[in-house]
C-alpha cells in the first residue's frame, strides 16, 4: 500500500532536484514550502520521498533527509497497490479512520454543513 500526506516542510541544506520535463530546481536551506510525503507500507520513513506535486512528469522529489517537518497539514491519501483504489483517510462520527474512495464521506460532510 502506498500512502501520501501533505506537510509544510523546511529544507535543511541546499539541494537540486532534477526533472527532465520541467527542469532542475534548486531548493535553498531554510526555504519553507508545502510538499507531499510519499511512502510505502512496511518501509521505514527514511525511505519515503517528498514530492512537490503528484504529477510524475512535473514533480521535483527530495529525499526524506533533505527536509524537516514544520507542520503536518493532512489530509492523508492511500492507494492500494493490489486493487488500485485510492482516497483520503477520513475520521467519521464513529471515531474510526475510513478510506474515502471517490470522496463520498467528504461530499456527505459538505451536504450536512450546507443544510446546517
C-alpha positions as CSV (number, residue, x, y, z in Angstrom):
1,X,0.0,0.0,0.0
2,X,1.2,3.5,-0.9
3,X,0.4,6.4,1.4
4,X,0.8,10.1,1.0
5,X,0.5,13.1,3.4
6,X,0.8,16.8,3.0
7,X,3.0,18.9,5.2
8,X,4.8,22.2,5.5
9,X,8.5,21.5,5.4
10,X,11.8,23.3,5.8
11,X,14.7,22.4,3.5
12,X,17.8,21.6,5.7
13,X,20.5,22.1,3.1
14,X,20.8,23.4,-0.4
15,X,19.9,20.6,-2.8
16,X,19.0,20.3,-6.5
17,X,16.0,18.2,-7.6
18,X,16.1,17.1,-11.3
19,X,13.1,16.7,-13.5
20,X,13.5,16.0,-17.3
21,X,10.2,17.7,-18.2
22,X,10.2,20.8,-16.0
23,X,13.9,21.3,-15.4
24,X,16.0,21.3,-12.3
25,X,15.0,23.2,-9.2
26,X,17.4,24.3,-6.5
27,X,15.9,24.2,-3.0
28,X,17.7,26.5,-0.6
29,X,18.4,25.8,3.1
30,X,15.7,27.4,5.3
31,X,13.2,27.5,2.5
32,X,9.7,26.5,3.7
33,X,7.1,25.0,1.3
34,X,4.2,22.6,1.1
35,X,5.1,19.1,-0.1
36,X,3.7,15.6,-0.2
37,X,5.4,12.8,1.6
38,X,5.1,9.5,-0.4
39,X,5.9,6.2,1.3
40,X,5.1,2.6,1.2
41,X,3.7,0.2,3.8
42,X,6.4,-1.7,5.7
43,X,9.2,0.6,4.6
44,X,11.0,3.0,7.0
45,X,10.1,6.7,6.9
46,X,13.7,7.3,5.8
47,X,12.8,5.5,2.6
48,X,10.0,8.0,1.8
49,X,10.4,10.9,-0.5
50,X,9.0,14.5,-0.5
51,X,7.2,15.4,-3.8
52,X,6.4,18.9,-4.9
53,X,3.2,17.6,-6.5
54,X,1.6,14.4,-7.7
55,X,2.2,14.8,-11.4
56,X,5.1,12.5,-12.1
57,X,6.1,14.5,-15.1
58,X,6.4,17.8,-13.3
59,X,7.2,16.9,-9.7
60,X,10.6,17.6,-8.0
61,X,11.4,14.9,-5.5
62,X,13.5,15.3,-2.4
63,X,14.9,12.6,0.0
64,X,13.4,12.3,3.5
65,X,16.7,13.7,4.9
66,X,16.5,16.8,2.8
67,X,13.7,18.4,4.8
68,X,12.3,18.7,8.3
69,X,8.6,18.8,9.1
70,X,7.3,22.2,10.2
71,X,3.6,21.3,10.3
72,X,1.5,18.3,9.2
73,X,-1.3,19.5,7.0
74,X,-3.2,16.4,6.0
75,X,-5.2,15.0,4.5
76,X,-3.6,11.7,4.1
77,X,-4.1,9.6,0.9
78,X,-3.5,6.0,0.4
79,X,-3.5,3.8,-2.7
80,X,-3.9,0.1,-2.6
81,X,-1.2,-1.4,-4.8
82,X,-3.3,-4.5,-5.3
83,X,-6.6,-3.0,-6.5
84,X,-5.6,0.5,-7.3
85,X,-8.4,2.2,-5.3
86,X,-7.3,5.3,-3.5
87,X,-8.8,8.0,-1.4
88,X,-8.3,10.3,1.6
89,X,-8.2,9.0,5.2
90,X,-11.3,10.4,6.9
91,X,-12.4,10.1,10.5
92,X,-16.1,9.7,10.8
93,X,-18.5,10.2,13.7
94,X,-17.7,6.7,15.0
95,X,-14.1,7.9,15.5
96,X,-12.6,5.3,13.2
97,X,-10.5,6.0,10.1
98,X,-12.1,5.2,6.8
99,X,-10.7,5.3,3.2
100,X,-12.9,7.8,1.4
101,X,-12.7,6.4,-2.1
102,X,-14.3,8.8,-4.6
103,X,-14.9,11.5,-1.9
104,X,-18.2,10.1,-0.6
105,X,-17.6,11.0,3.0
106,X,-16.3,14.5,2.1
107,X,-19.5,15.1,0.0
108,X,-21.7,13.9,2.8
109,X,-20.0,16.4,5.2
110,X,-20.3,19.2,2.8
111,X,-24.0,18.5,2.3
112,X,-24.6,18.4,6.0
113,X,-22.8,21.7,6.5
114,X,-24.8,23.3,3.8
115,X,-28.1,22.2,5.4
116,X,-27.0,23.4,8.9
